[in-house]
Amino acid sequence: MTKADLVDLIYERVGSSKKEACDVVEAVFAIIRDSLRHGQKVKISGFGTFLVNQKHARRGRNPQTGEPITIDSRRVLSFKPSQVLKERVNNGTKPSPEV
């Protein structure tokens, strides 16, 4: 699903114009993005939680040469789905095998 698909679904279900639907999607993403950028946790009830974790610098190896290197510290985004979302996704049905 793409951002354009979300805009189309909001347009169809809410009945607003496509421009308004696009503005809503952009505004929601901007709010989430800005909150995460400032280190805040974003919890959406019934969906899940987005949060930013700090990874410390650590030693690693260059896979091509085997030479030891230092991997810089960084911030990583993680998502933890809610139990409600997990149940709805799984819904007691097994995924069909791909052909």
LOROZA-618152 format. One record per residue: residue in three letters; chain; x negated, y negated, z of N, C-alpha, C, O in turn. Coordinates in Angstrom, 3 decimals, m for minus. Each point is the difference from the previous one (the first is absolute). Last residue first. Example, Ala and Ser with C-alpha at 12.3 -4.5 7.8 and 13.67 -1.06 7.14 Angstrom:
2
R  rest  kette      n_c1      n_c2      n_c3     ca_c1     ca_c2     ca_c3      c_c1      c_c2      c_c3      o_c1      o_c2      o_c3
R   ser      A   m12.850     2.250     7.080    m0.820    m1.190     0.060     0.770    m1.090     0.730    m0.509    m1.108     0.169
R   ala      A     0.219     6.828    m0.239     0.890    m1.190     0.000    m0.900    m1.200     0.000    m1.036     0.019     0.665
// end
This chain:
99
R  rest  kette      n_c1      n_c2      n_c3     ca_c1     ca_c2     ca_c3      c_c1      c_c2      c_c3      o_c1      o_c2      o_c3
R   val      A    m2.359    19.214    m4.995    m0.243     0.877    m1.157    m1.040    m0.593    m0.892    m0.343     0.589    m1.026
R   glu      A     1.620    m0.845     6.614    m0.161    m0.722    m1.250    m0.361     0.964    m1.113    m0.738     0.963     0.207
R   pro      A     3.809     0.053     4.293    m1.342     0.121    m0.582    m0.063    m0.717    m1.331     0.938     0.037    m0.797
R   ser      A     2.288    m1.728     4.762    m0.006     0.980    m1.079    m1.396     0.092    m0.566    m0.706    m1.005    m0.075
R   pro      A     1.843    m0.262     5.276    m0.211    m0.581    m1.324    m0.045     1.096    m1.066    m0.497     1.100     0.241
R   lys      A     3.418    m0.570     4.238    m1.370     0.172    m0.434    m0.159    m0.590    m1.397     0.901     0.116    m0.831
R   thr      A     2.586    m1.436     5.049    m0.138     0.614    m1.325    m1.464     0.097    m0.366    m0.793    m0.870     0.360
R   gly      A     2.689    m1.215     3.694     0.209     1.441     0.017    m0.119     0.679    m1.344     0.253     1.199    m0.108
R   asn      A    m1.108    m5.965     1.126     1.418     0.358    m0.135     0.259     1.506    m0.080     1.022     0.431    m0.534
R   asn      A    m5.043    m3.808     0.168    m0.022     1.455     0.004     1.395     0.594    m0.138     0.190     0.949    m0.761
R   val      A    m0.602    m5.606     0.952    m0.817     0.444    m1.120     0.030     1.526    m0.083     0.176     0.574    m1.075
R   arg      A     1.990    m2.605     4.705     0.721    m0.274    m1.246    m0.775     0.463    m1.220     0.594     0.471    m0.970
R   glu      A    m2.612    m0.111     5.250     1.148     0.901    m0.106     0.760    m0.212    m1.301     0.435     0.966    m0.627
R   lys      A    m4.024    m3.879     1.609    m0.494     1.362    m0.214     1.157     0.978    m0.201    m0.035     0.839    m0.900
R   leu      A     1.078    m5.253     2.114    m0.446     0.087    m1.390    m0.492     1.403    m0.316     0.316     0.547    m1.057
R   val      A     0.849    m1.409     5.500     1.197    m0.076    m0.845    m0.385     0.152    m1.465     0.641     0.750    m0.736
R   gln      A    m4.040    m1.112     3.962     0.589     1.337     0.011     1.240     0.041    m0.895     0.262     1.010    m0.652
R   ser      A    m3.954    m4.591    m0.633     0.838     0.279     1.159     0.554     1.418    m0.103    m0.007     0.608    m1.070
R   pro      A    m4.814    m2.134    m1.119     1.445     0.043    m0.232     0.762     0.308     1.279    m0.503     0.691     0.885
R   lys      A    m4.245    m3.220    m1.731     0.518     1.151     0.726     1.514     0.021    m0.208     0.701    m0.887     0.485
R   phe      A    m5.453    m1.433    m2.798     1.454     0.034     0.082     0.397     1.262     0.727    m0.472     1.090    m0.324
R   ser      A    m4.163    m4.644    m0.480     0.582     1.321     0.164     1.511    m0.142     0.158     0.511    m1.046     0.402
R   leu      A    m5.414    m1.774    m2.052     1.447    m0.001     0.185     0.484     1.421     0.178    m0.419     0.895    m0.733
R   val      A    m4.548    m3.289     1.870     0.735     0.904    m0.869     1.484    m0.039     0.368     0.366    m0.125     1.168
R   arg      A    m5.450    m2.753    m0.644     1.376     0.174     0.461     0.718     0.886    m1.001    m0.139    m0.173    m1.210
R   arg      A    m5.361     0.050     2.528     1.066    m0.499    m0.879     1.345     0.209     0.665     0.125     0.723     0.988
R   ser      A    m6.102    m0.246    m0.698     1.294     0.030     0.678     1.039    m0.610    m0.944    m0.328    m0.805    m0.872
R   asp      A    m3.979     3.162    m1.349     0.412    m1.198     0.733     1.337     0.208     0.702     0.802     0.845    m0.398
R   ile      A    m4.645     2.814    m0.762     1.308    m0.386    m0.545     0.511    m1.138     0.872     0.144     0.165     1.212
R   thr      A    m5.281     1.744    m2.287     0.929    m0.491     1.010     1.271    m0.444    m0.704    m0.035    m0.818    m0.919
R   ile      A    m3.702     4.828    m0.535     0.424    m1.395    m0.182     0.884    m0.393     1.174     0.465     0.859     0.749
R   pro      A    m4.201     3.348    m2.727     0.879    m0.551     1.033     0.307    m1.476    m0.288    m0.872    m0.754    m0.430
R   glu      A    m0.194     4.463    m3.457    m0.649    m1.006     0.830     0.967    m0.536     1.052     1.151    m0.290    m0.325
R   gly      A    m0.363     3.441    m3.406    m0.148     0.561     1.341    m0.641    m0.971     0.972    m0.208     0.335     1.166
R   thr      A     1.569    m0.785    m6.017    m1.415     0.138     0.360    m0.206     0.678     1.344    m1.096     0.483     0.288
R   gln      A     5.502    m1.109    m2.223    m0.849     0.312    m1.156    m1.449     0.274     0.404    m0.657     0.881    m0.554
R   pro      A     4.136    m2.218     3.723     0.215     1.360    m0.507    m0.898     0.371    m1.181    m0.236     1.184    m0.243
R   asn      A    m0.689    m4.429     4.507     0.285    m0.195    m1.413     0.159     1.400    m0.609    m0.940     0.794     0.037
R   arg      A     1.982    m1.632     5.188    m1.015     0.404    m0.977     0.471    m0.342    m1.401     1.182     0.120    m0.322
R   gly      A    m0.316    m2.163     5.701     0.492     0.914    m1.017    m1.147     0.380    m0.920    m1.157    m0.329     0.259
R   arg      A     2.647    m2.448     4.769    m1.019     0.532    m0.900     0.657     0.969    m0.970     0.914     0.741     0.363
R   arg      A     1.677    m5.056     1.857    m0.478     1.350     0.306    m1.048     0.413    m1.012    m0.160    m0.612    m1.056
R   ala      A     3.697    m3.713     3.204    m1.095     0.391    m0.889    m0.489     1.389     0.421     0.013     0.342     1.182
R   his      A     5.029    m1.349     0.012    m1.322    m0.519     0.345    m1.026     0.459    m1.031     0.215     0.968    m0.730
R   lys      A     5.221    m1.950     0.300    m0.985     1.077    m0.043    m1.362    m0.621     0.257    m0.363    m1.000    m0.621
R   gln      A     5.707    m0.489     1.704    m1.372    m0.422    m0.232    m0.899     1.231     0.015    m0.031     0.735     0.986
R   asn      A     5.501    m1.390    m2.332    m0.980     0.541     0.937    m1.378    m0.506    m0.381    m0.295    m0.214    m1.175
R   val      A     5.814    m1.123     0.332    m1.373    m0.141    m0.465    m0.912     0.517     1.104     0.092    m0.435     1.148
R   leu      A     5.332     1.649    m2.594    m0.931    m0.666     0.883    m1.399     0.014    m0.578    m0.339     0.815    m0.858
R   phe      A     6.091     0.420     0.185    m1.235    m0.338    m0.691    m0.914    m0.646     1.038     0.442    m0.851     0.772
R   thr      A     4.077     4.287    m0.382    m0.839    m1.068     0.519    m1.256    m0.143    m0.849    m0.696     0.977    m0.278
R   gly      A     6.159     0.940    m0.609    m1.329     0.319     0.484    m0.747    m1.235     0.444     0.554    m1.097     0.081
R   phe      A     4.462     2.338    m1.083    m0.892     0.169    m1.142    m1.397     0.386     0.450    m0.489     1.078    m0.339
R   gly      A     4.225    m2.154     3.272     0.546     0.986    m0.922    m0.867     0.251    m1.213     0.338     0.833    m0.841
R   ser      A    m1.284    m5.345     3.161     0.789     1.050     0.632     0.613     0.928    m1.041     0.582    m0.455    m0.985
R   ile      A    m5.094    m2.356     0.715     1.311    m0.077    m0.636     0.802     1.191     0.509    m0.290     1.148    m0.339
R   lys      A    m4.419    m4.099     1.695     0.825     1.171     0.282     1.383    m0.223    m0.598     0.698    m0.950     0.356
R   val      A    m6.044    m1.009    m0.418     1.306    m0.207    m0.620     0.800     1.279     0.168    m0.312     1.023    m0.611
R   lys      A    m4.166    m3.696     3.141     0.624     1.253    m0.402     1.369    m0.322    m0.582     0.713    m0.850     0.534
R   gln      A    m5.126    m2.540    m0.530     1.239     0.390     0.669     0.499     1.332    m0.544    m0.231     0.342    m1.159
R   gly      A    m3.706    m3.123    m0.250    m0.212     1.068     0.966     1.241     0.444     0.746    m0.101     0.756     0.966
R   his      A    m0.496    m3.990    m4.720    m0.276    m0.598     1.310    m0.113     1.051     1.101    m0.046    m0.346     1.180
R   arg      A     1.077     1.653    m5.598    m1.233    m0.771    m0.139    m0.410    m0.628     1.336    m1.187    m0.152     0.288
R   leu      A     5.366     2.347    m0.655    m1.113     0.952     0.059    m1.346    m0.723    m0.078    m0.952     0.383     0.680
R   ser      A     4.802    m3.000    m1.196    m0.028     0.554     1.355    m1.169     0.964     0.162    m0.715    m0.048     1.001
R   asp      A     1.571    m1.710    m5.284    m0.559    m1.018     0.894    m0.095     0.505     1.438    m0.968    m0.293     0.700
R   arg      A     3.000     3.136    m3.953    m1.415    m0.208    m0.309    m0.642    m0.999     0.969    m1.096     0.243     0.504
R   ile      A     5.775     0.443    m0.251    m0.730     1.190     0.452    m1.496    m0.200    m0.186    m0.785     0.266     0.911
R   ile      A     3.533    m3.624    m2.611     0.091     0.015     1.461    m0.789     1.178     0.563    m0.757    m0.159     0.957
R   ala      A     1.176    m0.131    m5.626    m0.873    m1.062     0.504    m0.008    m0.026     1.524    m1.052    m0.187     0.611
R   phe      A     4.021     3.135    m2.831    m1.389     0.448    m0.139    m0.974    m1.044     0.554    m0.997     0.358     0.626
R   val      A     5.526    m1.542    m0.744    m0.208     1.089     0.962    m1.439     0.486    m0.062    m0.635     0.188     1.038
R   ala      A     1.942    m3.402    m4.207    m0.049    m0.581     1.344    m0.262     1.078     1.051    m0.792    m0.213     0.919
R   glu      A     1.410     1.538    m5.438    m1.262    m0.714     0.160    m0.139    m0.560     1.413    m1.080     0.060     0.587
R   val      A     5.175     1.936    m1.707    m1.059     1.011     0.036    m1.346    m0.672     0.231    m0.776     0.456     0.840
R   val      A     4.421    m3.325    m1.469     0.126     0.723     1.266    m1.124     1.023     0.139    m0.642     0.075     1.048
R   asp      A     1.002    m2.424    m5.126    m0.463    m0.888     1.066     0.048     0.692     1.362    m0.899    m0.182     0.820
R   cys      A     2.711     2.442    m4.522    m1.459    m0.068    m0.119    m0.581    m0.868     1.110    m1.020     0.350     0.593
R   ala      A     5.664    m0.172    m0.970    m0.497     1.296     0.453    m1.527     0.021    m0.027    m0.634     0.520     0.918
R   glu      A     2.786    m4.284    m2.709     0.132     0.021     1.459    m0.548     1.308     0.569    m0.676    m0.006     1.029
R   lys      A     0.788    m0.343    m5.673    m0.953    m0.983     0.532     0.043     0.000     1.524    m1.041    m0.003     0.657
R   lys      A     4.191     2.559    m3.040    m1.315     0.645    m0.002    m1.055    m0.939     0.574    m0.930     0.453     0.667
R   ser      A     5.897    m1.097     1.129    m0.679    m0.089    m1.291    m1.351     0.693     0.087    m0.520     0.229     1.092
R   ser      A     4.323     1.660     2.057    m0.603    m1.316    m0.209    m0.663    m0.026    m1.378    m0.041     1.008    m0.706
R   gly      A     2.260     2.803     2.896     0.788    m0.816    m0.908    m0.549    m1.403    m0.177     0.671    m0.855    m0.578
R   val      A    m1.917     5.156     3.103     0.426    m1.194     0.724     0.850    m0.900    m0.878     0.890    m0.694     0.490
R   arg      A    m2.698     4.819    m2.234     0.718     0.307     1.246     0.542    m1.229     0.712     1.073     0.057     0.601
R   glu      A    m3.686    m0.354    m4.754     1.190     0.836    m0.199     0.820     0.148     1.276     1.227    m0.100    m0.038
R   tyr      A    m5.349    m2.293     0.212     0.909    m0.691    m0.913     1.313     0.782    m0.142     1.085    m0.578     0.068
R   ile      A    m4.595     2.602     2.229     0.612    m1.051     0.821     1.017    m0.774    m0.824     1.082    m0.328     0.489
R   leu      A    m3.573     3.543    m2.785     0.903     0.640     0.958     0.688    m1.022     0.892     1.192     0.128     0.279
R   asp      A    m4.489    m1.658    m3.335     1.190     0.482    m0.706     1.003     0.636     0.954     1.203    m0.225    m0.126
R   val      A    m5.389    m1.094     1.864     0.779    m1.185    m0.382     1.293     0.431    m0.684     1.066    m0.533     0.307
R   leu      A    m4.157     3.898     0.671     0.636    m0.512     1.217     0.882    m1.199    m0.310     1.120    m0.101     0.502
R   asp      A    m3.708     1.802    m3.992     1.083     0.927     0.328     0.736    m0.455     1.257     1.228     0.067     0.062
R   ala      A    m5.067    m2.415    m1.310     1.098    m0.308    m0.926     1.194     0.922     0.258     1.150    m0.428    m0.100
R   lys      A    m5.136     1.232     2.443     0.652    m1.195     0.526     1.184    m0.388    m0.893     1.031    m0.447     0.502
R   thr      A    m2.188     5.563    m0.749    m0.770    m1.237    m0.114     0.759    m1.162     0.639     1.158     0.138     0.397
R   met      A    m1.461     5.626    m0.128     0.847    m1.170     0.000    m0.894    m1.235     0.000    m0.997    m0.059     0.719
// end
